[in-house]
Structure formats: structure tokens, C-alpha cells
Amino acid sequence: MGTARPGPPAGLLDWAVAGCVAAVLLITGLSGRYGGGAWPAPAGYALLAAGGLALGLRRGHPVGVLAGTALCTAGYQAAGFDVPAVAFLFAVYFAVRAGHRRAAVAASAALLAGLPLVALATGTHQAGDALAHSRRVLELAWLIAAGAAGEALRQAERRAAEAERTREETARRRAHEERLRIARELHDSLTHQISIIKVQAEVAVHTARKRGERPPPALPVILQAAREASRELRATLQALRDDATGPPRGLADLSELVERARDMGLPATLAVDGPQQEVPAAVGRTVYRIVQEALTNAARHARATGVTVRVECRPEAVTVRVDDDGVARPGADPVPGVGLLGMRERVTALGGRLRAGPREQGGFTVEAELPVERLP
């Protein structure tokens, strides 16, 4: 499957359209009849060019462009140029498309009423044919057409955005339902079986000690493994239920997560730098899950006495790093457990990079960089 080529930037396209409109207006003014007016001809040519070039600012200032093109239209007609209000028609279309219908109607009414007065005041037309020369009916029809086209496209874009939101909500609801179903299946099957193993191992150890016998070496290992599996299964079920039913977790919840680690006896510190409000929700959730899994691993497996969590929010990416002072030593390969695999999958899904391994000074480091502006 081929890769779609990116189109030109929106700002460049806007200025290209503005330049074309300005060129059309200038060519029309140069080739048309110049009747002489209140202003000299160079001023009229400048207003023709300015009216077209003003369209380059229409994304950020649609109402200002509407007013500017209206003034330019009145100005070059006062200078004696009988040129249609092409730039103003484009400005009406863009303003209505941006949702400024009232401003477009008010500017159109003001221009339609003002052009005959300009013609009379400057003496470019006789009083008897001022209204006829301005072609009121035709210009009104063009203005209505431009406004209708802008409104039609605005409604189409609104419906497309609403349909996209509906699809996203449907997909999110189905994902939540699937997480709840998996959580129920795990709870109903694995939890029961692991509990049986743990209970039977505890009974066997207790019976052997009651008889004054030494329990077989495998029994304490089985009992410890069953307890660990039970704890990890409960944590997994809690994470699934949180994702499915709870509010979305993000950067704002990291302090609570670190505080919970302290309550469990794991000294942890948190430092967050940069503007958090500009971080997308998907990136924030992934950072939360990375820190959650790293703290869990440090508490359960690393036997760490301190953990440092650092998050740096930059315009182009978010970096999260979790360092512990646990038992990991340089050169040792990290055990590819389910937690590390889940972190790597989350980071890869967002187009980021993950590094996890022992530190040179001892302990373990989990570091991820997640792009902010582009997602795959």
C-alpha cells in the first residue's frame, strides 16, 4: 500500500489563493474602464491588491478580513475602478464557513448600501444610474451564493466531525466492554484456580510441620509463587477495571500514584517539568501506566529502597524516566516479563521509544520518549 503524499501547508495555500485573487483584481482593473474618482489611480490599484492579499489572513482573522475586503472594495470603486467585489465574496464564504454568519450578513448589507452612496459622493456615477450601475440584484445574488456555499461546507464539516466522534465513542465503548469481559473471565477462572493452589500448598506445609516433618522444598516455592501470582492477577484486574470504568488517568494523577507507592513503604519522588496541559490524553495515559508498572516492579522484584520519577513535557515529545536503586546490576539482561512487554507495546503504539535495563551505578531504569505532535 502506497503512502499518501502530504499536501501543502494550510498557510501557504491561503496565501496562494490570496495572490491569485489579487492578480485577478489587478488584471481586471488594468483591462477595464477607469472612470476617474476621488482618489488617484495608484491608490485604486493598491486597494485592489490589498483586498486580494488580505485573504491570506482569513484563518486567524475571518471577521477582520471581511471588514478589510469590504473597505478595499468601497475604496477602489471610489477611485473609479468598476471591478466586481471578488475578494469580498471570498471573505463572505470564509467567514460563514468559520461560523460568523451574523458578521457576514451585516458586512454584506453595509457594503450593498454603501456602494451607491460612495458612487454619489465621489461623483463617479450620475445620481440616476448609481443604483443600476452597482448591479444591486446581481451582487446580492452572488453574496447569497457565497454565504450559502460557506454554510453548506460548514454543516458538512460539522456532520463529519460528529460522525467521527460517534465512531470514536463506539470504539471506546466496545474496548471498555471487552476489558470488563476479560476481567470477569480472569476473575472467574484464574483467581479460583490460583486460590486452590495456594490453599492446598498452605495446608500441605501446615500438615507437615504439625507432624514434625520438614516440608518438601517445592512446597514453599509453590506457595510463594501462588501468592505472587494472586497479587499480580489482582493488580491486572484492577488495571483492566480502571481502564474500562474509571476516569482516564494521566499526568495529573502521577502524584497520587507516587503517594500510594510511599504508603506501601517504597520511598519515591516525582518531578514534572514543562506545560502539562498541552500533552494529549493518550500520551498522558501511557506515561501513567509506565510509571505505575515501574513502581510495581521496583516494589515487588527489585527490593528497591528509593525510586525517582522524572517527567519532562516538551513541545515535540514527553520523556518519562523511572530510576530505582534495587538489586539489578550492570550487564544483567532484564527479564522480559509481561509488565515490560505491555509498556513496550503502549509506547510503540504511539510511535515512541522505550529503554529498560540496569544502571551503571546499580538499580534499574525505565525510560520512554513519546512524540506529541505526530502519531502513527
Secondary structure, DSSP 8 states (H G I E B T S, - for coil): ---------HHHHHHHHHHHHHHHHHHHHHHS-B---SS-HHHHHHHHHHHHHGGGGTTT-HHHHHHHHHHHHHHHHHTTB----HHHHHHHHHHHHTT-HHHHHHHHHHHHHHHHHHHHHHTSS-GGGHHHHTTHHHHHHHHHHHHHHHHHHHHHHHHHHHHHHHHHHHHHHHHHHHHHHHHHHHIIIIIHHHHHHHHHHHHHHHHHHHTT----THHHHHHHHHHHHHHHHHHHHHHHHHHHHS----GGGHHHHHHHHHHTT--EEEEEES-GGGS-HHHHHHHHHHHHHHHHHHHHTS--S-EEEEEEE-SSEEEEEEEE-SS--TT------HHHHHHHHHHHHTT-EEEEEE-TTSSEEEEEEEESS---
